[in-house]
Amino acid sequence: MFLISERINGMFTAVKKAIAARDAAAIGEIALRQLAAGADALDLNVGTAAAEPAEAMVWLVESVRAVSAATLCLDHPNIEVIRAGAEAAGDNFIINSTTAREEDLAKFLPLAAQTGAGLIALTLDEKGVPNTVDGRVEIAARILIAAEGAGLPPDRLFIDPVTLPINVAQDQPKKLLEAVSQFKLLSDPPPRAVIGLSNLASGSSEKSLLTGAFLAMAMGAGLDAVILDPEDRLLIDLLITGEVLLNRTIYNRDYLKAWRAGKT
């Protein structure tokens, strides 16, 4: 499972303050902590913390690059902000994200193809997020065709079926699981499936139970990547255990410790 940390986001108070104060040491500390907890990539999102988001994105990239060469996930809806972050990152990054709207695909796909980046694409088009499994799969297929036309191979494409809060859309988690499993049938090799896990429990009281159970189920459905907080130890313990039960990690009595040792 490819783990993308969600915590370097200007929507969080500590990160917002660090961006405002240009406190690179604080950002570096968060980055190293998230990587030590098991993150494979770091999502960088300036949020609403800066009047000049492109400049702030460059600063975030440089602050993290000062302490780690880990994969970065550049997160912003504006192509110019992503372009600025990409130039600072150099290589080893993912673009988060594009929708399936034609105007968005026309901007983000060429940039990903030209830079060698991965690209997260949402199953969301001019009509919004589909309510059905077939609707999500149909949009995913359109994204895949457009990506191949732009020169972006399926193994660099992450399809996000768009996780909605269960407290307002209880029928959606089951549909997401079915969509993830069907994404695997779209091509050979297939695109990679990713979800933003915390969205599921937004506004809910039993966040750990909801996200943990859903993550385990999504792994069984073929999930490849997840955006989460790797410092949530219970969540990561459940993920590691799922990897063992799916025969992706060798079982031993200290499998939790062994997994974490392999991340350092």
C-alpha positions as CSV (number, residue, x, y, z in Angstrom):
1,M,0.0,0.0,0.0
2,F,1.3,3.4,-1.0
3,L,0.8,5.9,1.9
4,I,0.4,9.6,1.2
5,S,0.5,11.8,4.3
6,E,-2.2,14.4,4.5
7,R,-0.8,16.5,7.3
8,I,1.3,19.2,5.5
9,N,-1.9,21.2,4.7
10,G,-2.5,24.9,5.4
11,M,-5.9,24.0,6.7
12,F,-4.2,22.6,9.9
13,T,-3.4,25.3,12.4
14,A,0.3,24.4,12.9
15,V,1.0,24.3,9.2
16,K,-0.9,27.5,8.6
17,K,1.2,29.3,11.2
18,A,4.4,27.8,9.8
19,I,3.5,29.0,6.3
20,A,2.7,32.5,7.6
21,A,5.9,32.7,9.6
22,R,8.0,31.0,6.9
23,D,9.1,28.6,9.6
24,A,10.9,26.0,7.5
25,A,12.1,24.1,10.6
26,A,8.5,23.4,11.7
27,I,7.6,22.1,8.2
28,G,10.7,19.9,8.2
29,E,9.9,18.5,11.6
30,I,6.3,17.5,10.5
31,A,7.7,16.0,7.3
32,L,10.2,13.8,9.1
33,R,7.7,12.7,11.7
34,Q,5.2,11.6,9.0
35,L,7.9,9.8,7.1
36,A,9.1,8.0,10.3
37,A,5.4,6.9,10.9
38,G,5.3,5.2,7.5
39,A,4.4,7.8,4.8
40,D,5.7,7.0,1.3
41,A,4.8,10.5,0.0
42,L,4.0,13.9,1.5
43,D,0.9,15.8,0.3
44,L,1.7,19.5,0.2
45,N,-1.3,21.8,0.3
46,V,-1.0,25.5,1.1
47,G,-4.7,25.7,1.8
48,T,-5.8,29.3,2.5
49,A,-2.7,30.1,4.4
50,A,-1.1,32.4,1.8
51,A,-2.2,35.3,-0.5
52,E,0.3,34.1,-3.1
53,P,-0.3,30.3,-3.2
54,A,2.3,29.6,-6.0
55,E,5.1,31.3,-3.9
56,A,3.9,29.5,-0.8
57,M,3.9,26.1,-2.7
58,V,7.5,26.7,-3.8
59,W,8.5,27.5,-0.2
60,L,6.7,24.4,1.1
61,V,8.5,22.2,-1.5
62,E,11.9,23.7,-0.7
63,S,11.3,23.3,3.1
64,V,10.6,19.6,2.7
65,R,13.3,19.0,0.1
66,A,15.8,20.5,2.7
67,V,15.2,17.5,4.9
68,S,14.0,14.7,2.6
69,A,14.0,13.5,-1.0
70,A,10.7,11.6,-0.5
71,T,8.0,11.7,-3.1
72,L,5.9,14.9,-2.9
73,C,2.2,15.1,-3.7
74,L,1.6,18.7,-5.0
75,D,-2.0,19.5,-4.0
76,H,-3.8,22.5,-5.6
77,P,-6.6,23.0,-8.1
78,N,-4.7,25.8,-9.9
79,I,-2.3,24.6,-12.7
80,E,0.0,27.5,-12.2
81,V,0.5,26.7,-8.5
82,I,1.2,23.1,-9.5
83,R,3.6,24.2,-12.2
84,A,5.6,26.4,-9.7
85,G,5.8,23.5,-7.2
86,A,6.9,21.1,-10.0
87,E,9.8,23.3,-11.0
88,A,10.9,23.5,-7.3
89,A,10.5,19.7,-6.8
90,G,12.6,18.8,-9.8
91,D,11.4,15.2,-9.9
92,N,9.7,12.4,-7.9
93,F,6.3,14.0,-7.4
94,I,2.6,13.4,-7.9
95,I,0.1,16.0,-9.0
96,N,-3.0,16.1,-6.8
97,S,-5.4,16.4,-8.6
98,T,-7.4,16.8,-11.7
99,T,-11.1,16.3,-12.3
100,A,-12.5,14.6,-15.4
101,R,-13.7,17.9,-16.8
102,E,-12.2,18.4,-20.3
103,E,-10.6,21.8,-19.4
104,D,-8.9,20.3,-16.4
105,L,-7.6,17.2,-18.2
106,A,-6.3,19.4,-21.0
107,K,-4.1,21.3,-18.5
108,F,-3.0,18.6,-16.0
109,L,-2.4,15.6,-18.2
110,P,0.3,17.2,-20.4
111,L,2.1,18.5,-17.4
112,A,2.2,15.1,-15.7
113,A,3.2,13.4,-19.0
114,Q,6.0,15.9,-19.7
115,T,7.5,15.9,-16.2
116,G,7.3,12.2,-15.4
117,A,4.9,12.8,-12.5
118,G,2.1,10.7,-11.3
119,L,-1.4,12.2,-11.4
120,I,-4.4,11.7,-9.2
121,A,-7.7,12.1,-11.1
122,L,-11.1,12.4,-9.5
123,T,-14.2,10.7,-10.9
124,L,-15.9,14.0,-11.0
125,D,-16.9,15.7,-14.2
126,E,-19.2,18.6,-15.4
127,K,-22.2,16.8,-13.8
128,G,-20.5,16.3,-10.4
129,V,-19.7,13.0,-8.6
130,P,-21.8,10.1,-9.9
131,N,-24.1,8.4,-7.5
132,T,-23.5,5.0,-9.1
133,V,-20.7,2.5,-9.5
134,D,-21.1,2.5,-13.3
135,G,-21.0,6.3,-13.4
136,R,-17.6,6.3,-11.5
137,V,-16.2,3.5,-13.7
138,E,-17.4,5.3,-16.9
139,I,-15.6,8.5,-15.9
140,A,-12.5,6.5,-14.9
141,A,-12.4,4.9,-18.3
142,R,-12.6,8.4,-20.0
143,I,-9.8,9.6,-17.8
144,L,-7.7,6.6,-18.7
145,I,-8.3,7.1,-22.5
146,A,-7.4,10.8,-22.2
147,A,-4.2,9.9,-20.2
148,E,-3.0,7.4,-22.7
149,G,-3.7,10.0,-25.5
150,A,-1.5,12.5,-23.6
151,G,1.3,10.0,-23.1
152,L,0.7,9.2,-19.4
153,P,0.9,5.5,-18.8
154,P,-1.7,3.7,-16.5
155,D,0.8,2.9,-13.8
156,R,1.3,6.7,-13.2
157,L,-2.4,7.4,-13.0
158,F,-4.2,7.3,-9.7
159,I,-8.0,7.2,-9.9
160,D,-9.9,8.6,-6.9
161,P,-13.6,7.5,-6.8
162,V,-14.2,10.5,-4.4
163,T,-15.0,9.5,-0.8
164,L,-18.1,11.2,0.6
165,P,-18.9,11.6,4.3
166,I,-20.9,8.6,5.6
167,N,-23.1,10.9,7.7
168,V,-24.6,12.4,4.6
169,A,-24.2,9.5,2.1
170,Q,-24.4,6.1,3.8
171,D,-24.9,4.3,0.5
172,Q,-21.6,5.5,-0.9
173,P,-18.9,3.4,0.8
174,K,-20.2,0.2,-0.7
175,K,-20.3,1.8,-4.1
176,L,-16.7,3.0,-3.7
177,L,-15.5,-0.5,-2.9
178,E,-17.2,-1.8,-6.0
179,A,-15.8,1.0,-8.2
180,V,-12.3,0.3,-6.9
181,S,-12.5,-3.3,-7.8
182,Q,-13.8,-2.5,-11.3
183,F,-11.0,0.0,-11.9
184,K,-8.7,-3.0,-12.1
185,L,-10.5,-4.3,-15.2
186,L,-10.0,-1.1,-17.3
187,S,-6.6,-1.8,-18.7
188,D,-3.5,-4.0,-18.3
189,P,-1.7,-2.7,-16.4
190,P,-4.6,-1.0,-14.7
191,P,-4.6,2.5,-13.2
192,R,-4.0,2.7,-9.5
193,A,-6.9,3.3,-7.1
194,V,-6.5,5.9,-4.3
195,I,-8.9,7.3,-1.7
196,G,-8.8,10.3,0.7
197,L,-9.6,8.3,3.8
198,S,-10.4,11.0,6.3
199,N,-13.3,12.4,4.1
200,L,-15.3,9.3,5.0
201,A,-15.7,10.2,8.7
202,S,-15.9,13.9,8.4
203,G,-18.4,15.1,10.9
204,S,-18.7,11.7,12.5
205,S,-18.0,10.7,16.1
206,E,-16.5,7.2,15.6
207,K,-13.8,8.3,13.2
208,S,-11.2,5.6,14.0
209,L,-13.7,2.8,13.7
210,L,-15.2,4.1,10.4
211,T,-11.9,4.8,8.7
212,G,-10.2,1.7,9.9
213,A,-13.0,-0.7,8.9
214,F,-13.4,1.0,5.5
215,L,-9.6,1.0,4.8
216,A,-9.5,-2.8,5.5
217,M,-12.4,-3.4,3.1
218,A,-10.9,-1.1,0.5
219,M,-7.6,-3.0,0.6
220,G,-9.5,-6.2,-0.1
221,A,-11.2,-4.5,-3.0
222,G,-7.8,-3.7,-4.6
223,L,-6.9,-0.3,-3.2
224,D,-3.4,0.7,-4.1
225,A,-2.9,4.0,-2.3
226,V,-4.4,6.0,0.5
227,I,-4.2,9.6,1.7
228,L,-4.2,9.6,5.5
229,D,-2.4,10.6,8.7
230,P,0.3,7.9,9.3
231,E,0.7,9.1,12.9
232,D,-2.7,7.5,13.6
233,R,-1.1,4.4,15.0
234,L,-4.4,2.3,15.3
235,L,-5.1,3.1,11.6
236,I,-1.7,2.0,10.5
237,D,-1.8,-1.1,12.7
238,L,-5.0,-2.1,10.9
239,L,-3.4,-1.4,7.5
240,I,-0.3,-3.5,8.4
241,T,-2.6,-6.3,9.6
242,G,-4.6,-6.1,6.4
243,E,-1.4,-6.4,4.3
244,V,-0.6,-9.6,6.2
245,L,-4.1,-11.1,5.8
246,L,-3.9,-10.3,2.1
247,N,-0.6,-12.1,1.9
248,R,1.3,-9.0,0.8
249,T,3.6,-9.0,3.9
250,I,5.2,-12.0,5.5
251,Y,3.6,-12.9,8.9
252,N,5.7,-13.2,12.0
253,R,5.1,-12.7,15.6
254,D,6.5,-9.1,15.4
255,Y,4.9,-8.2,12.0
256,L,3.9,-4.7,13.2
257,K,7.5,-3.9,14.3
258,A,8.9,-5.5,11.1
259,W,6.7,-3.4,8.9
260,R,7.8,-0.2,10.6
261,A,11.4,-1.3,10.5
262,G,11.2,-1.7,6.8
263,K,10.0,1.9,6.4
264,T,13.0,3.4,8.1
